[in-house]
């Protein structure tokens, strides 16, 4: 048994009353190398992340898979993913990304809610609504948010104007500075998404995937985070890109897989990014540290 698993058996799993812990895993890309089977790099990274998440001393209340679940949208990839998810003791909610196939995802997750032909729905717990959006347009790498989806979001927000709401979407509606991954600033779906939020002050945060990097920013006054991927990371290179001539720059790096934990408590949302790996533990809470902890506790009162 790992040290992490041993510790989880010794630590209480309780949290403050009324709190909510939302795990977000994104961009697993299982099936990128279909010939590798269970030895596939992305599959192993996803399995390690799920084991890490499941062994936490405080487990999440739910897990949101925010798109690009299967790299090629293949049925066998979704089947293997379902096998990995089966042992989890908390609910899992699937979303679409540009690498997914909407019909195959629905077949693999038949209980996933839909509206107007899209995988979009809301979950509510502990006074927080989590609205999951569908930004997939088959055949397109970038995001999409048509009038039908925008109208659904407007209705959803209008029906719950006083409930704090967190939006989940695969494609970030921002320019992050990595040109080959960014949308153009004038893409119509960006304005359509912004207009759908106009006047709805209950939106407390937006959580995305797609970029394969940890990012924090603000979208028209709303905190926006991008959760790093389970699959390898996009190289952080913010130089302008010539789309017609290569320059040898890095595109993808084998950084550790990561996931996010969104903690909702006292009407406040805090996001943690957790890389997965066997890190050396440099300090532990032992008896000789109790005086320090007691002094810290005194400062809180």
Secondary structure in CASP SS format (residue, H / E / C, confidence):
PFRMAT SS
TARGET T0000
AUTHOR 0000-0000-0000
METHOD secondary structure of the structure
MODEL  1
X C 1.00
X C 1.00
X H 1.00
X H 1.00
X H 1.00
X H 1.00
X H 1.00
X H 1.00
X H 1.00
X H 1.00
X C 1.00
X C 1.00
X C 1.00
X C 1.00
X C 1.00
X C 1.00
X C 1.00
X C 1.00
X C 1.00
X E 1.00
X E 1.00
X E 1.00
X E 1.00
X E 1.00
X E 1.00
X C 1.00
X C 1.00
X C 1.00
X C 1.00
X E 1.00
X C 1.00
X C 1.00
X C 1.00
X H 1.00
X H 1.00
X H 1.00
X H 1.00
X H 1.00
X H 1.00
X C 1.00
X H 1.00
X H 1.00
X H 1.00
X H 1.00
X H 1.00
X H 1.00
X H 1.00
X H 1.00
X H 1.00
X H 1.00
X H 1.00
X H 1.00
X H 1.00
X H 1.00
X C 1.00
X C 1.00
X C 1.00
X C 1.00
X C 1.00
X C 1.00
X C 1.00
X E 1.00
X E 1.00
X E 1.00
X E 1.00
X C 1.00
X C 1.00
X C 1.00
X C 1.00
X E 1.00
X C 1.00
X C 1.00
X C 1.00
X C 1.00
X H 1.00
X H 1.00
X H 1.00
X H 1.00
X H 1.00
X H 1.00
X H 1.00
X H 1.00
X H 1.00
X H 1.00
X H 1.00
X C 1.00
X C 1.00
X C 1.00
X C 1.00
X C 1.00
X E 1.00
X E 1.00
X E 1.00
X E 1.00
X C 1.00
X C 1.00
X C 1.00
X C 1.00
X C 1.00
X C 1.00
X C 1.00
X H 1.00
X H 1.00
X H 1.00
X H 1.00
X H 1.00
X H 1.00
X H 1.00
X C 1.00
X C 1.00
X C 1.00
X C 1.00
X C 1.00
X C 1.00
X E 1.00
X C 1.00
X C 1.00
X E 1.00
X C 1.00
X C 1.00
X E 1.00
X E 1.00
X E 1.00
X E 1.00
X E 1.00
X C 1.00
X C 1.00
X E 1.00
X E 1.00
X E 1.00
X E 1.00
X E 1.00
X C 1.00
X C 1.00
X C 1.00
X C 1.00
X C 1.00
X C 1.00
X C 1.00
X C 1.00
X C 1.00
X C 1.00
X C 1.00
X C 1.00
X C 1.00
X C 1.00
X H 1.00
X H 1.00
X H 1.00
X H 1.00
X H 1.00
X H 1.00
X H 1.00
X H 1.00
X H 1.00
X H 1.00
X H 1.00
X H 1.00
X H 1.00
X C 1.00
X C 1.00
X C 1.00
X C 1.00
X C 1.00
X E 1.00
X E 1.00
X E 1.00
X E 1.00
X C 1.00
X C 1.00
X C 1.00
X C 1.00
X C 1.00
X C 1.00
X C 1.00
X C 1.00
X C 1.00
X C 1.00
X C 1.00
X C 1.00
X C 1.00
X C 1.00
X C 1.00
X C 1.00
X C 1.00
X C 1.00
X C 1.00
X H 1.00
X H 1.00
X H 1.00
X H 1.00
X H 1.00
X H 1.00
X H 1.00
X H 1.00
X H 1.00
X H 1.00
X C 1.00
X C 1.00
X C 1.00
X C 1.00
X C 1.00
X E 1.00
X E 1.00
X E 1.00
X E 1.00
X E 1.00
X E 1.00
X C 1.00
X C 1.00
X C 1.00
X C 1.00
X C 1.00
X C 1.00
X E 1.00
X E 1.00
X E 1.00
X E 1.00
X E 1.00
X C 1.00
X C 1.00
X E 1.00
X E 1.00
X E 1.00
X E 1.00
X E 1.00
X C 1.00
X C 1.00
X C 1.00
X C 1.00
X C 1.00
X C 1.00
X E 1.00
X E 1.00
X C 1.00
X C 1.00
X C 1.00
X C 1.00
X C 1.00
X C 1.00
X C 1.00
X C 1.00
X C 1.00
X C 1.00
X C 1.00
X C 1.00
X C 1.00
X C 1.00
X C 1.00
X C 1.00
X C 1.00
X E 1.00
X E 1.00
X C 1.00
X C 1.00
X C 1.00
X C 1.00
X E 1.00
X E 1.00
X E 1.00
X E 1.00
X E 1.00
X E 1.00
X E 1.00
X E 1.00
X C 1.00
X C 1.00
X E 1.00
X E 1.00
X E 1.00
X E 1.00
X E 1.00
X E 1.00
X E 1.00
X E 1.00
X C 1.00
X C 1.00
X C 1.00
X C 1.00
X C 1.00
X C 1.00
X C 1.00
X C 1.00
X C 1.00
X C 1.00
X C 1.00
X H 1.00
X H 1.00
X H 1.00
X H 1.00
X H 1.00
X H 1.00
X H 1.00
X H 1.00
X H 1.00
X H 1.00
X H 1.00
X H 1.00
X H 1.00
X C 1.00
X C 1.00
END
